[in-house]
Amino acid sequence: MLNRLAHIFTRPFPYANKMSFFKRVLYIFLFINTLTLLPIAEELFGYYGIVGSGGWNTITPWYAQGSRALVNVLSHPINGTYTWIYWVFIIGQLIGLTLGLLGVWRRLAALMVYFFTVNLFLKGYLMFTGGEALINILLFYLIFINETADTKSRNYKIQNVLNNTFFVIMLIQICLLYFFSTLYKLIDPYWLSGEAMMYISRVDAFSGDTMRNLFAENPMISKLATWSVLAYQGLFSILVWIRKVKIPLLVIGVMFHLSISFFMGIFAFGVIMTITYILFLEDKHIERFNNWFSRRKKLALETNHTD
């Protein structure tokens, strides 16, 4: 038993293709997300932006403040004088994402993406969702994963342990997210009574016409939807490990999270959660998608050549 457990963490990393695909999709999302936020960048990330400063401990030296100082740089008082500093972080993030997508200086790219992204998201935290908080955590784990580690390297065995360990931690992190989300819902009387979706649909900030028409004045449909969400989130951490039901479970989850994106207006959160499902897919599913993408790319090139 102990030998089998040890093998999970010491074996050659078996999820290289999956991790490479996940990082590529996540980096593309972050790149596009940052570009869409550029028109309101000053309001989100500027020292005098709408969120304001997160505060800085001016009494304790920065090196004695631990990780807080490293992820809270944009709240340093110096930004009040040099108000353009947030652009350094935006450009730094985009450069790191580009390096990561090109596969150049992977470790440096992962560090850059984490450092600049976490500072940007924490500066504008009031305007973001739990999805961005999850990204901050996952980007930290990705610093330690190198899916293209050289088998001839002296540190290959150590890298294998890091790859396997932090991959497992990422899966556990997502399961814990669902577990605690369910736990907090279970202590909320509106979720237990099945009225949560009905009341949420009556809040303009979290619902559109579709949500209001479905749930606002329909207690039975609201109860069905509310308890279905509870059941899905509560059972996710168990069912996702069962191969026969995993794919249907993830398909339901994609529909659930995309409905949050498009019907509740919490777009980034739904997309981020959908992206994390890549980590639970089998290699054959990743292979099929890559083959499909390659065929589409080849067809587009042939069409352009013909034109």
C-alpha positions in Angstrom: 0.0 0.0 0.0 2.7 2.4 1.0 4.7 1.5 -2.1 1.7 2.2 -4.4 1.2 5.5 -2.7 4.8 6.4 -3.1 4.7 5.4 -6.8 2.0 8.0 -7.4 4.4 10.8 -6.5 7.6 9.4 -7.8 6.6 7.9 -11.2 7.3 9.7 -14.5 4.7 12.4 -14.8 1.8 10.8 -16.8 -0.2 13.9 -17.3 2.2 16.1 -19.4 -0.2 16.5 -22.3 -3.1 17.3 -20.1 -1.1 19.9 -18.1 0.3 21.5 -21.2 -3.2 21.8 -22.6 -4.6 23.2 -19.3 -1.8 25.8 -19.1 -2.3 26.9 -22.7 -6.1 27.3 -22.2 -5.7 29.1 -18.9 -3.0 31.5 -20.3 -5.1 32.3 -23.3 -8.0 33.1 -21.0 -5.9 35.4 -18.9 -4.4 37.1 -21.9 -7.9 37.8 -23.4 -9.2 38.8 -20.0 -6.5 41.3 -19.4 -7.0 42.8 -22.9 -10.7 43.2 -22.2 -10.0 45.0 -19.0 -7.6 47.6 -20.5 -10.3 50.3 -21.0 -10.9 50.3 -17.2 -7.4 49.3 -16.1 -6.9 52.5 -14.1 -10.1 52.1 -12.3 -9.3 48.5 -11.4 -5.6 48.6 -10.8 -4.6 52.2 -10.3 -3.7 53.4 -6.8 -6.6 55.9 -6.8 -8.9 53.4 -8.6 -12.5 52.6 -7.7 -11.3 49.8 -5.3 -8.8 52.0 -3.5 -5.7 51.0 -1.8 -5.5 47.6 0.0 -3.3 49.3 2.7 0.4 48.9 3.3 2.2 48.4 6.6 4.6 51.3 6.7 6.0 50.4 10.1 7.3 46.9 9.3 10.0 46.6 6.6 8.7 44.9 3.4 11.0 42.0 3.8 9.6 41.3 7.2 6.0 41.2 6.0 6.2 37.8 4.4 4.2 37.0 1.3 1.7 39.8 1.9 4.3 42.3 0.7 4.9 40.4 -2.5 1.3 40.2 -3.5 0.2 43.6 -2.4 2.8 45.7 -4.3 0.2 47.9 -6.1 -1.0 49.2 -2.7 2.4 50.5 -1.7 2.2 54.3 -1.1 4.8 55.0 -3.8 2.1 54.2 -6.4 0.3 57.3 -5.3 3.2 59.3 -6.8 4.0 57.1 -9.8 0.5 56.4 -10.8 1.6 54.6 -14.0 3.1 51.6 -12.2 0.1 49.4 -12.7 1.0 49.4 -16.4 4.3 47.7 -15.5 2.3 44.8 -14.0 -0.1 44.6 -16.9 2.7 44.5 -19.5 4.7 42.1 -17.3 1.7 39.7 -17.1 1.2 39.8 -20.8 4.9 39.2 -21.5 4.9 36.2 -19.0 1.8 34.8 -20.7 3.3 35.2 -24.1 6.5 33.4 -23.0 4.4 30.6 -21.4 2.4 30.1 -24.6 5.5 30.0 -26.7 7.2 27.6 -24.4 10.1 29.9 -23.8 11.8 30.1 -20.3 8.9 28.2 -18.8 9.9 28.5 -15.2 10.5 32.3 -15.5 7.2 32.6 -17.4 5.3 30.8 -14.6 6.8 33.1 -12.0 6.0 36.2 -14.0 2.5 35.2 -14.6 1.9 34.4 -10.9 3.5 37.5 -9.5 1.9 40.0 -11.9 -1.5 38.3 -12.0 -1.9 37.9 -8.2 -1.0 41.6 -7.7 -3.4 42.8 -10.3 -6.3 40.6 -9.0 -5.7 41.5 -5.4 -5.5 45.2 -6.2 -9.0 45.1 -7.8 -10.3 42.3 -5.6 -13.7 43.9 -4.9 -14.5 43.9 -8.6 -13.6 40.2 -9.1 -15.0 36.9 -8.1 -13.9 33.7 -6.4 -12.8 32.5 -9.8 -9.9 35.0 -9.8 -9.0 33.9 -6.3 -8.8 30.3 -7.5 -6.6 31.3 -10.4 -4.2 32.9 -8.0 -3.9 29.6 -6.1 -3.5 27.5 -9.2 -0.9 29.8 -10.7 1.2 29.3 -7.6 1.0 25.6 -8.0 1.9 25.8 -11.6 5.3 27.4 -10.7 6.4 24.0 -9.5 5.2 22.0 -12.5 7.3 21.5 -15.5 5.6 19.0 -17.8 8.5 19.1 -20.3 11.2 18.2 -17.8 14.3 16.8 -19.5 14.7 13.1 -18.6 18.5 13.5 -18.7 18.5 16.3 -16.2 20.1 15.7 -12.8 17.0 17.1 -11.2 14.6 14.9 -13.2 13.5 12.7 -10.3 12.9 15.8 -8.1 10.9 17.4 -10.8 8.8 14.3 -11.2 7.9 14.4 -7.5 7.0 18.1 -7.8 4.9 17.5 -11.0 2.9 14.6 -9.5 2.5 16.3 -6.0 1.3 19.6 -7.2 -1.0 18.1 -9.9 -2.7 16.1 -7.1 -2.9 19.2 -4.9 -4.6 21.1 -7.8 -7.3 18.3 -8.0 -7.8 18.4 -4.3 -8.0 22.2 -4.3 -10.9 22.1 -6.7 -12.7 19.4 -4.8 -12.2 21.4 -1.6 -13.8 24.4 -3.3 -16.9 22.4 -4.0 -16.9 20.9 -0.5 -16.8 24.2 1.3 -19.2 25.8 -1.2 -21.7 23.1 -0.3 -21.0 23.3 3.4 -21.7 27.0 3.5 -24.9 26.5 1.5 -26.1 23.9 3.9 -26.0 26.4 6.8 -28.1 28.9 4.8 -31.8 28.4 5.3 -32.7 29.7 1.8 -30.6 27.0 0.2 -32.1 24.3 2.4 -35.6 25.5 1.8 -35.0 25.6 -2.0 -35.8 29.3 -2.2 -32.2 30.5 -3.0 -32.6 30.6 -6.8 -35.9 32.4 -6.5 -34.4 35.2 -4.4 -31.2 35.4 -6.5 -33.2 35.8 -9.6 -34.9 38.8 -8.1 -31.6 40.6 -7.7 -30.9 42.6 -10.9 -27.2 42.5 -10.5 -27.2 38.6 -10.6 -29.9 37.9 -13.0 -31.2 38.7 -16.5 -34.6 38.2 -18.1 -34.1 34.5 -18.4 -33.3 34.0 -14.7 -36.2 36.1 -13.6 -38.7 34.4 -15.9 -37.6 31.0 -14.8 -37.3 31.4 -11.0 -38.6 34.7 -9.7 -42.2 33.6 -9.4 -41.9 29.8 -9.7 -41.2 28.3 -6.3 -41.3 24.7 -7.6 -38.8 25.3 -10.4 -36.7 27.3 -8.0 -36.6 24.4 -5.5 -35.7 21.9 -8.2 -32.8 24.1 -9.4 -31.6 25.0 -5.9 -31.5 21.4 -4.7 -29.9 20.3 -8.0 -27.0 22.8 -7.4 -26.6 21.5 -3.9 -26.6 17.9 -5.0 -24.1 18.5 -7.8 -21.6 20.4 -5.7 -22.0 18.1 -2.8 -21.4 14.9 -4.8 -18.8 16.3 -7.2 -15.8 15.4 -5.0 -17.0 11.8 -4.9 -18.3 11.2 -8.4 -15.5 12.9 -10.3 -13.2 10.0 -9.4 -15.6 7.4 -10.9 -14.7 6.9 -14.6 -18.2 5.7 -15.7 -19.9 8.9 -14.4 -17.1 11.4 -14.7 -17.8 12.7 -18.2 -21.6 13.1 -17.7 -20.8 14.9 -14.4 -18.4 17.3 -16.1 -20.8 18.0 -18.9 -23.5 18.9 -16.4 -20.9 21.1 -14.6 -20.0 22.9 -17.8 -23.7 23.6 -18.5 -24.1 24.7 -14.8 -21.1 27.1 -14.8 -21.7 28.5 -18.3 -25.3 29.3 -17.2 -23.7 31.3 -14.3 -21.6 33.1 -16.9 -24.4 34.0 -19.3 -27.5 34.1 -17.2 -26.2 35.5 -13.9 -23.6 37.8 -15.5 -20.7 36.4 -13.5 -18.9 35.6 -16.8 -15.3 35.1 -15.6 -16.2 32.7 -12.8 -18.1 30.3 -14.9 -15.4 30.2 -17.6 -12.6 29.7 -15.0 -14.5 26.8 -13.4 -15.1 25.2 -16.8 -11.3 25.5 -17.6 -10.4 23.7 -14.4 -12.4 20.6 -15.6 -9.6 20.0 -18.0 -7.6 18.7 -15.1 -10.1 15.8 -14.6 -10.2 14.7 -18.2 -8.5 11.6 -19.5 -5.6 11.9 -22.0 -7.7 10.4 -24.8 -10.1 13.3 -24.4 -7.3 15.8 -24.7 -6.0 13.9 -27.7 -9.3 14.1 -29.5 -9.6 17.8 -28.9 -6.0 18.4 -30.2 -6.8 16.3 -33.3 -10.0 18.2 -33.9 -8.2 21.5 -33.5 -5.4 20.4 -35.8 -7.9 19.4 -38.5 -9.7 22.7 -38.2 -6.4 24.6 -38.4 -5.4 22.6 -41.5 -8.8 23.2 -43.1 -8.5 26.9 -42.5 -5.0 27.0 -44.0 -6.1 25.1 -47.1 -9.1 27.4 -47.5 -7.0 30.5 -47.3 -4.5 29.0 -49.7 -7.3 28.2 -52.2 -8.6 31.8 -51.9 
